[in-house]
């Protein structure tokens, strides 16, 4: 389990590194370089628009790789998604700017960001199922939390590299070529991830499906016809985690550096400190999910996000490093209380024959609802000179949506389900609660 979990974590960290390094670059330099005819605000909005395209591509990637995972196995998904995302990220670092090739520059950026999202759309489903379907029932939440550590680790890698370059280079050097280095480094990381995953074994549950001939011929059709409500609830439930994470890690960086004139090195350090603690706490919260259930933690996390968004904006407005870090940390604590357990929770909601498609589509639909538009909407709402309370209200609304959706979803922890129903079987909530 440890070897499998580490292979899952490493690949997820690498793919999210690819995804996050774009978001940070969009907040710092892509606007002036690829949309120079726009005003600074419009350029940032346009850069965040290309950032959002990656999220729009993720559900399509979950459909493509979900079909592969449900028909041909979880292992091919792990390799294919990593290769696609890595190649697209390296290519972003090679795109000439608007000053060199004109309108083709932002168009190429858009296409490559779409390919990034396509690959990442398949990554989470494959990584989560690899650990969840191998893990013993009583520790499934813990082992399935390893892919959830990947995003904060990838974020720290991406922003650590940008922070180092930002501190070591002049503004002119960073804007000229320094921002490209983290994208080029993605190629080396992708090769390392493929090496780690080369010997990963197929999961027992998929092997059982293949041996008994019970694989789904059309997993997407089966999900849409029989489980559409479950997919929508999954996406709505996860939307707050995405919205909070990208408001903390992407929008706040742009807002603090442009509106509050905070040095980008200082703001990056504040965000990274909060994300590091989030990653450290993920396995701890996952253990609580194994003991007390997945759903209660998700409800608590949604409620925490709901009540913290106004304090988050207020603390960010102070421009004080310690208070800004506290604001970011408060939001991410609510987010991690939810997302530490979803590596086990979301796959358990779906029957094994359609699990890769259903879990991945639901997870990435949450990314569209909460992640794709949040930096754009938040930047537009914060365009004035006053406190951006509209951002806090927007984020609170998404947190309320998540709270309602989690309230409508069932508990899936097999031990908790058995204790409540008095049954002695090991059936998960997916078979018991999902539509026929």
Buried (B, 14 or more C-beta within 10 A) or exposed (E): EEEBBEBBBBBBBBBBBBBBBBBBBBBBBBBBBBBEEBEEBBBBBBBBBBBBBBBBBBBBBBBBBBBBBBBBBBBBBBBBBBBBBBBBBBBBBEBEBBEEEEEEBBBBBBBBBBBBBBBBBBBBBBBBBBBBBBBEEEBBBBBBBBBBBBBBBBBBBBBBBBBBBBEEBEEEEBBBEBBBBBBBBBBEBBBBBBEBBEEBEBBEBBEEBBEEEEBBEBBBEBBBEBBEEBBBBBBBBBBBBBBBBBBBBBBBBBBBBBBBEBEBBBBBBBBBBBBBBBBEBBBEBBBBBBEBBBBBBBBBBBBBBBEBBBBBBBBBBEBBBEBBBBBBBBBBBBBBBBBBBBBBBBBBBBBBBBBBBBBBBBBBBBBBBBBBBBBBBBBBBBBEEEBBBBBBEBBBEBBBBBBEBBEEBBBBBBBBBBEEEEEEEEEBBBEBBBEE
